[in-house]
Amino acid sequence: MKRKVNSNIIWKEEFEWAHSPAEKDDIIDLLQAYPSLKRALKIDYTQHFIEELRYKLYGKIPRNWVVNIQGLVGTPTGVFKSALGLNIIRAVIPKFNASMVKKCVAFTPYQLSRLVRQNPQRKQVFMLDEYIHDLKLASVYQLQNIVEQCREMQLSFVFCGVPKETYTFSSYVLERLDESDDKYLPKKRVRYLVRKPDTERFRGYVVWDIPPLKLDKEWTAIWKEYMKLKKRHQESVTQGKITGFDFEDASKVFINKIEDYIEVNSKGNPRILKSILEKDIYKEYPDQTNQDRKLIYSAVIDWIRHHPELFRKYEGGSSSDAE
């Protein structure tokens, strides 16, 4: 069956698909395990896939979708998941450019939730890229809540390399099949299987040409901006924030309105309304774990201890109650 050239194919020539011995074994095992795979390998689903995404994103009836990009054949890393995710966003969001990357790309569920709150425009797409697998069910539940709450605003999502527990609320699962041989670089074509979530049924495959860096100025600018964000996140992780949850950043929500949590007692001394602070942290971050909320609380209290000047405006005040 001759494959129809779709809008995501930049180069008309056919490329030889690169398969290492280990990848060939993976494909043989998959063909034996999944009867629908042999048929799926003959179906170029790319154009239909993009049209479905656009229809749901811009349709009159409020809908959203989650595209879940995973490894499958071969190594799970370095297989262009992030590049494919960004190119899917480029395909469905008109005039997507480098300045928009920081408004839509996150590396933890917390960052994603914050971006959604900060950029609540309708009909947007956000990407969560390979957050740390801390195996906390709370993180999966948080993602599910974000997706469900954003349906009315038609906010959709691309997940890259997140835990497979998220399959239950994904619309499409793309699993890596193969890529063009490196001898064709800087040209690179990738192919991913389209699996129906939580089933053994494959619908077909999507094939995509990843634009060459430096040869495509717009794509190069987008990728550079993405790598800046990723480097910043990796630095945060190496500094000990293993789960990727930036509690110090989360604490700024309360530090910026710290005077709401100060009152003067009957002796004329200021004190911190700790119980109110704890309740507000819970209201702001209901989907975080108790440990995460304790870290936020501790960060706020620690900030107060290092800013005794905060109490000087209160006559007869003392910072002792902040200890």
C-alpha positions in Angstrom: 0.0 0.0 0.0 1.5 3.3 -1.1 1.6 5.9 1.6 -0.1 9.2 0.9 2.3 12.1 1.4 0.7 14.3 4.1 1.3 17.9 5.2 3.8 16.9 7.8 6.2 15.3 5.3 8.7 18.0 4.2 10.8 15.8 2.0 9.2 13.7 -0.8 11.9 11.0 -0.9 11.5 7.8 1.0 13.9 7.1 3.8 15.2 3.8 5.0 14.0 3.1 8.5 16.8 2.4 10.9 16.4 -0.8 13.0 19.1 -2.1 15.4 19.0 -5.8 16.2 17.3 -5.1 19.5 14.7 -3.0 17.7 14.0 -5.7 15.2 13.4 -8.1 18.1 11.0 -5.6 19.7 9.0 -5.3 16.5 8.8 -9.1 16.1 7.6 -9.4 19.7 5.0 -6.7 19.1 3.7 -8.4 15.9 3.2 -11.6 17.8 1.6 -10.0 20.8 -0.8 -7.6 19.0 -2.7 -8.9 16.0 -3.9 -5.4 15.0 -0.3 -4.2 14.5 0.2 -5.8 11.1 -2.8 -3.9 9.7 -1.8 -0.7 11.5 1.6 -0.6 9.8 -0.2 -0.1 6.5 -2.3 2.8 7.6 -0.9 6.4 7.6 -3.0 8.0 10.2 -1.2 11.3 10.3 -3.5 13.6 8.4 -6.6 12.1 10.1 -4.9 12.5 13.5 -4.2 16.2 13.0 -7.7 16.9 11.6 -9.2 15.2 14.6 -7.1 17.4 17.0 -8.1 20.6 15.1 -11.8 19.7 15.0 -11.9 19.1 18.8 -9.8 22.1 19.6 -11.8 24.6 17.5 -15.2 23.0 17.4 -18.3 24.6 18.7 -18.9 21.9 21.3 -16.5 22.2 24.2 -14.0 19.4 24.0 -10.4 18.8 24.7 -7.8 16.1 24.1 -4.6 14.6 25.6 -1.9 13.2 23.3 0.3 10.9 25.2 3.7 10.3 23.6 5.8 7.3 24.8 8.7 5.2 23.8 8.1 1.6 22.7 10.5 0.1 20.2 14.2 0.5 21.3 15.4 3.0 23.9 12.8 5.1 25.7 15.0 8.2 25.6 16.4 10.3 22.8 13.6 9.3 20.4 12.3 12.8 19.5 9.3 12.7 21.8 9.7 16.4 22.8 10.4 17.5 19.3 7.3 15.6 18.1 5.2 17.1 20.8 6.2 20.7 19.9 5.6 20.0 16.2 2.1 18.7 17.0 1.4 22.0 18.8 2.8 23.9 15.7 0.4 21.9 13.5 -2.7 22.9 15.5 -1.9 26.4 16.8 -1.6 29.0 14.1 1.5 31.2 14.3 3.0 29.2 17.2 6.5 30.7 17.9 9.4 30.8 20.3 7.8 33.5 22.5 4.8 31.2 23.2 7.0 28.2 24.5 7.4 29.5 28.1 3.6 29.9 28.3 2.8 26.4 27.4 5.7 24.0 28.3 5.9 22.5 31.8 8.0 19.8 33.4 5.9 19.0 36.5 2.2 18.8 37.2 2.6 21.9 39.5 4.2 23.9 36.7 1.4 22.8 34.3 -1.3 23.9 36.8 0.4 27.3 37.2 0.7 27.8 33.4 -3.0 27.0 33.0 -3.9 29.6 35.7 -1.7 32.2 34.2 -2.7 31.7 30.6 -6.4 30.9 30.7 -7.3 31.8 27.1 -9.6 29.4 25.3 -8.5 26.9 22.7 -4.9 26.5 23.9 -2.5 23.6 24.0 0.0 22.9 26.8 2.8 20.4 27.0 4.0 18.4 30.0 7.5 17.0 29.2 9.0 14.1 31.1 8.4 15.1 34.7 10.2 13.1 37.4 8.6 9.7 38.0 8.1 9.9 41.7 5.3 7.3 41.5 3.0 9.4 43.6 -0.7 8.8 42.6 -1.4 12.3 43.8 0.5 13.6 40.7 -1.5 11.5 38.4 -4.8 12.6 40.0 -3.6 16.2 39.7 -3.1 15.8 36.0 -6.5 14.2 35.6 -8.1 17.1 37.5 -6.4 19.7 35.4 -7.5 18.0 32.1 -11.1 17.5 33.3 -11.4 21.1 34.6 -10.1 22.6 31.3 -12.6 20.8 29.0 -15.1 23.7 29.0 -12.3 26.1 27.9 -11.1 23.7 25.3 -7.6 23.6 26.7 -5.8 20.5 25.4 -2.5 18.8 26.3 0.5 16.9 25.0 2.2 14.6 27.5 5.8 13.4 26.7 7.1 10.4 28.6 4.8 10.7 31.6 3.8 7.6 33.7 1.5 5.2 31.9 -1.2 5.6 34.6 -2.2 8.7 32.6 -3.4 6.4 29.7 -6.8 6.2 31.4 -7.6 9.9 30.6 -5.6 10.2 27.3 -7.3 10.6 24.0 -4.4 9.3 21.9 -1.3 7.3 22.8 1.6 7.6 20.3 4.3 4.9 20.8 7.7 5.1 19.1 8.1 2.7 16.2 11.2 3.8 14.3 13.1 6.7 12.7 15.1 7.4 9.6 18.7 6.2 9.5 21.2 8.8 10.7 22.9 8.7 7.3 20.2 11.1 6.2 21.0 13.8 8.8 20.2 16.7 9.2 17.0 15.3 7.9 15.1 13.1 10.4 11.8 11.3 10.0 10.1 9.7 12.9 7.2 7.2 13.0 4.9 6.5 16.0 2.1 4.0 16.3 -1.3 5.3 17.3 -2.8 3.1 20.0 -6.3 3.4 21.4 -5.8 4.2 25.1 -6.1 1.2 27.5 -6.5 -1.3 24.7 -4.4 -3.5 22.5 -5.8 -1.9 19.4 -3.5 0.1 17.0 -5.2 2.6 14.6 -2.3 3.2 12.4 0.9 5.3 12.6 1.8 8.9 12.4 5.0 10.0 10.5 6.7 13.3 10.9 9.7 15.1 9.5 11.5 17.0 12.3 12.7 20.3 10.8 16.6 20.5 10.7 18.0 22.9 13.3 19.7 26.0 11.8 18.0 25.3 8.4 14.6 26.2 9.8 14.9 29.5 11.7 11.4 29.4 13.2 11.9 25.8 14.5 15.4 26.6 15.7 14.1 29.5 17.8 11.4 27.3 19.3 13.8 24.5 20.2 16.3 26.9 21.8 13.6 28.4 24.0 12.5 24.9 25.0 16.0 23.9 25.9 16.4 26.9 28.1 13.4 25.9 30.1 14.5 22.2 30.2 18.0 23.2 31.4 16.5 25.4 34.2 14.3 22.5 35.3 17.2 20.0 35.3 19.2 22.4 37.5 16.3 22.5 39.9 16.2 18.7 40.1 20.0 18.4 40.7 19.7 20.9 43.5 17.7 18.4 45.5 14.1 18.9 44.3 13.8 15.3 43.3 10.1 15.3 42.6 10.5 18.5 40.5 8.0 20.3 42.7 9.3 23.8 43.2 7.9 24.6 46.6 9.9 27.8 46.9 8.3 29.2 43.8 4.9 28.0 45.1 5.5 29.9 48.4 5.7 33.2 46.5 1.9 33.2 46.1 1.6 33.7 49.9 4.8 35.8 50.4 3.4 38.4 47.9 0.4 38.9 50.2 2.2 38.2 53.5 0.5 41.1 55.4 -2.8 39.2 55.0 -1.4 36.7 57.5 -0.3 39.2 60.1 -2.4 40.7 62.9 -1.6 42.7 66.1 -2.5 41.0 69.3 -4.0 42.6 72.5 -0.5 43.5 73.7 0.3 45.4 70.5 2.6 42.8 69.1 2.3 41.3 65.6 1.8 37.6 65.1 1.5 35.3 62.2 -1.9 33.7 61.5 -0.5 30.3 60.9 -3.8 28.4 60.8 -5.2 30.8 58.1 -1.9 30.4 56.1 -2.2 26.6 56.3 -5.9 26.7 55.1 -5.0 29.0 52.2 -2.2 26.8 51.1 -4.6 23.8 51.0 -7.1 25.9 49.0 -4.5 27.0 46.5 -2.9 23.5 46.1 -5.6 20.9 46.9 -4.0 18.3 44.5 -0.5 18.4 46.0 0.5 16.0 48.7 0.5 16.9 52.4 4.3 16.8 52.3 4.4 19.3 49.4 2.0 21.7 51.3 4.2 21.4 54.4 7.2 22.4 52.3 5.4 25.5 51.0 4.4 26.4 54.6 7.9 26.0 55.8 9.3 28.2 53.0 6.9 31.0 53.9 7.7 30.8 57.6 11.5 30.7 56.8 11.1 33.8 54.6 9.4 35.7 57.5 12.2 34.8 59.8 14.7 36.3 57.4 12.7 39.6 57.0 12.3 41.0 60.6 11.8 44.5 59.0 8.3 43.3 58.1 7.3 43.9 61.7 8.9 47.3 62.3 5.9 49.2 60.9 3.8 47.8 63.8 4.2 50.0 66.8 5.7 48.0 69.7 6.0 45.0 67.3 8.3 42.1 67.7 9.2 39.3 65.3 9.2 36.7 68.1 5.8 35.3 67.1 7.2 34.3 63.7 9.6 31.9 65.2 
